[in-house]
Amino acid sequence: MLPAAAADRASAGWLTRGAQVARVAWVAWVAWVAWVAWVAQVAQVAQVAQVAQVAQVGQAAWVAIAIGRMASAPARP
């Protein structure tokens, strides 16, 4: 009877340990998914900011070209 009780306690310990491992694995997986989503969002925000910056620089270049053309155009009577 004593060995059976010890076996029951041992199996209960393994079940508890298995539940702890499963819980840690689940938390790690959720953290990893959240991190991947955060990295994707940061990359998207950075890309949008870069596109806006490129558009602003492009607009400034077109304005400079237009001003240069107006300045070099012959004066109208």
N, C-alpha and C positions, 0 to 999 in steps of 0.2 A: 504494500500500500504506500509506503514511503517513497519508493522510486516513482510510482505513478504520479504522486502529488508533485514531486520534483519535476517530472516531465511536463506536467500541466503548467507549472510556473515558468519553466523554460520556454514552452511554446507561447505562453502569454507574453513573455519578454520579447520573443522574436516578432510577435504580431505588433507589439507596441513599437519596437524598433523599426519595423517595416512601415508602420503608419507615420512615424517621424521622418523617415527617409522619403516617403511619398509626399509628405507635406512640404519638406524642403525642396524637393524636385519641382513641385507645383509652383511654389513661390519663386523659385529661380526661373522657371519658364515664363511666368507672368511678368517678372521683372525684365527678362530678355525681350519679350514682345513689346512691352512699354518702351524700352530703350530703342528698339528698332523703329517704332512708330515716331518717337521723338526725333531721332536722327533724320528720318525721312521728312518730317515737318520742318526741321531746321534747314535742311538742304533745299526744300521748296521755297522757304522764305528767303534764303540767300539767293536763289536763282531769280526770284521775282525782283529782289532788290537790285541784282546785277542787271537785269533787263531794263529796269527803270533808269538805272545809272547810264547804261549804254544809250537809251533813248534820249536822255537829257544831254549827253555829250554829242550825240548825233544832231539834235535840234540846235545846239549851240554852234555846231559846225555849219549847218545850213544857214543860220542867221549870219554868221561871219562871211560866208560866201555871198549871200544876198547883199550885205552891206558893202562888200568889196566890189560887187558888180555895179551897184548904184553909184559908188564913188568913182569908178572908172568910166562910167557911161558919159557920153558927150552931153553937155548941157543943152537943154531944149530952149528954143527962143520963146 
